[in-house]
Amino acid sequence: MTFPWQDSLYWFSPLWILAGAVLMMLSLSTFISRDRAVTVSRWIASLALAVAFLKYLHHWQFNADIAVAHLALARTTLFASLLVLFSSLCVSLSSTAFLRTHPSLKKPELYMLLVLGTLGLLMMLSSGHLLFVFLGLEMASLSFYISIGMRTEDRLAHEASLKYYLLGALGSAFFLYGIAYFYAATSSLSLVSLEGGASLSVTGLRYLQVSFVLLAAGMVFKAALFPFYFWTLDVYQGAPTLLTGWMSTVVKATILTVLLMSVRKFSQWIGNLDLLFSGIAAASLILGGLLAVGQSYVKRLLACSSISHAATALIAIAAGCHGASWDNAATGPMLYYLLTYTVMTLGAFLVLGLLTSERSDDLPLSYLRGLAKKRPQLAFYLSLFTLSLAGLPPTAGFFAKYTVFIYAIEKGLTWLVALALATTLIGLYYYLKLIALMYFEDPDTTVTYPTNTETTLAMFIIAFLGIATLALGIMPQQYLHWALSSQ
Amino acid sequence: MTDSDPYLLTLLMAIPLGGAALLALLPRHQGKLVRALALVMSVMTLVVALRVLYLFNVTAPDDHGFYFVELRSWIPILGSFYHLGIDGTSLSLILLTVFLFPLTIASSWKEGYRTKEFFILLLVLEGATIGVLVSLDLLLFYLFWELVLIPAFFLVGTWGGKHRRRAAIKFFIFTATGSLLFLLGILVIAQLSNGTMDIIALARSSLSLSQERWLFVLFAAAFLIKVPIFLLHTWSPDTYAQAPTAGSILLAGVLSKLGIYGLIRLCFPLFGHAILDWHIPIMIIATVGILYGSLVAWAQVKIKRLLAYASLAHMGTVLLGLFSLDPTAMAGAGFYMLNHGLTTAALFMGVGFLERNTGLTTFHAHTSHSGNLARTMPVLAVLFFVATASTIGLPGTSGFIGELITLTATFPHYHWLAIAAALGIVLSAVYMLSLYQRIFFAASANIAQPEPSPDLGWREIASLLPITIAIVLLGLRPNPVLKMLDESLRPLAAHVHSLSSLSVRNPVP
């Protein structure tokens, strides 16, 4: 069968655009000087991401699901793709400000890796064919591994990169092994084969169960949930702050959506998925919350918080599985949670990125002492995003949690919601500690913040994210509608 | 129903919140402009509230007993609407709020440290408080309830005393625990009510007894922590003592009333059976709180902590009257709550001025100004005495009326509790008069020629005098306010009594 090039070119043009951009940026250094290449790469990357975002936005207007050969886009994965593209675009645009204080990252390859990573994640979201998903996963992971370690003289960055590589390879190995068992069960590599009137023999079912456990293990690894979450602390800490922000938002959005799409197909064959996911969510909430209390580095604190947030999004999936069959209404709350998570986490990391320089990128908590006096605007935005991470009204985080919890209680998982609220209380402690540090203490005289990072573009993006956080928290109706209509 | 002014309640909220946004745009160094604008905004809110009061007396309520109802779509997906409305209880609390805020702003006129942020936070606090008082939708109520915490947290933590950071975090975590339990209750009730979040609709929905009990515990946790009730009160002495003057005035004067209001607005209509089952244990705890608070206040040396414990004792009386389920006692408790707001505001404001002018924070301080302050600061002495008299319950002050009504109406039903509460009155005389004596009449110990401390300036008198006038006015003419409270609380009491399948111990007059 010939591949339908024209259809794929139209419907999946963002993938082609991003791929073309990567190839262009790879060969750029051959023709122009490296310094010029950085600027040109940034333009190419931002333009490609923006065009891709607009194209997918246009597709999202149509209600129908798209399928071309093995490529498929449901509204759910379109929504997630938009989140990924949005996040990458924000990072690409704010990179000018970040690179002013992090000159060792000023290489054209940075943007190439940014687009490559985005491409990989979009590929994961664009198909039900497991090998294609794996290809995208590896492409994205590769770009993460390299871009994290790009800082030439930073041992912490090298450590983070190596750790991520080794442990990430383990996670990918789980995933690949799961694909193998999937093939053993269904003689096909596509999730489509699980739909409809498919039938499996007893051994086939056994193989399918093993396959799911392994696939889930791989995804839990990448999404940083219990029990494979320890790597996040060191990796988030060592990575350059802007890239940490990028990584945490796009990976969570993608992996959780892929998990949801897989659960949709697997749930009719495998029981007790709600038990599995509620257990993982509960353990991640407790451990993520407790781990965060004792942290003394900001990025590690945010890593623990991202574990809790991923767990809360997982509650929606767990609630969807709780019942006779998969309830697709779980998709809306989870997508809304991913939307608000992207906005607030990206905002927090962007602000932090503007505050650090190459030497101080490890960001101990004491670095932010008295920030409100020296950089009141940035302190305000950081507090806004922190309050949103804590889940307080009238910020985005509140309604995100509320929608997920309402859905979970409706499906009968009241105990999990009670546990999540209890860990929210623990979370309040360390988030408040961070805000108290910024506002109630006097600044450390030995600490100086860089003065040239607050560029118009970066501040515009941060302000936009700040307004979005408040809008999502005060008038969420429209955005809830977006998420719910993407089910 | 006023069709001509359908935006009044929104306006009431929008002025302070909009004012805060306006202030944020002003340049930092324009201290005078910032203060003037803040004062103007809060006075405008007062004016609007007075218009609401005027219209309140000439219009009729809607079917459910609420005035100035506004209903707009907000988040239909979650069953939540922008539903506002007031009755007598909320109006009286709104008037207390809009009355105290301009005076608090005036009393903090000299705040020089980060002036802009200070007044922005005060205005946000005012807007959020009014928001709680006018919301008739559960989710909207919760949003404003939580919004109140944030400016209070920053006010205590940035402008407070030496241990402000710990006090602020303790305050937030304690109150937030209650709020999260409240949230769990909201989530459960949303499930049980088929998706509507409207308080009026929820009051009509039928819940099983065990559901009501659970939900009552969850909801009341948030409210009782805020009041505070004895056993859940440990955040309050530290927070009141460490807060800046404006913070203490508003925390003790306004925010604690929000807890009582939450009980009245939400718990009584929705969880009547649970209240019937548990109102006696709550009354007992409240009464123990009266005695405990009074005794511990007596032992205090730091003035602000003493007032914090005194506040605990007085709110115990309010809770006693409220949960006695006697309509007259409930109206009396509502009145006493208003009185407590005014009195505590006056006390904390006076203590704040004292601290500012003489440096006095404890009884044993030997600052150069201590001793015989009645002679050197006569104006403060007089105004502070009015507040002290109201705390004790001397006739002529609103404190007398409140205590009289509450305790005499509670006595027929619950003799021992009323007697114990009356004992609290005696104790309040002990600690308040000794406080007064030690501050104003004590002779200076070591210093032969103490420097005369400056008395209150015109601004400070302008902030304190209206409160004391209000205390005396309400003490001499309480009826208008009492009628307003009675009109809204009597049906509530009747509703709870109607749920009781047993006959009441004493017939309700």
Interface residues (C-beta under 8 A of the other chain):
Chain A: L387 L392 P393 P394 F398 Y402 T403 F405 I406 I409 E410 T414 V417 A418 L421 A422 T424 L425 L428 Y429 L432 K433 A436 Y439 F440 E441 M475 P476 Q477 L480 H481 L484
Chain B: S73 W74 I75 P76 I77 L78 L139 Y142 L143 E146 L147 L149 I150 F153 F154 G157 T158 R164 R165 A168 I169 F172 I173 A176 T177 L180 L181 L183 L184 L187 V188 A190 Q191
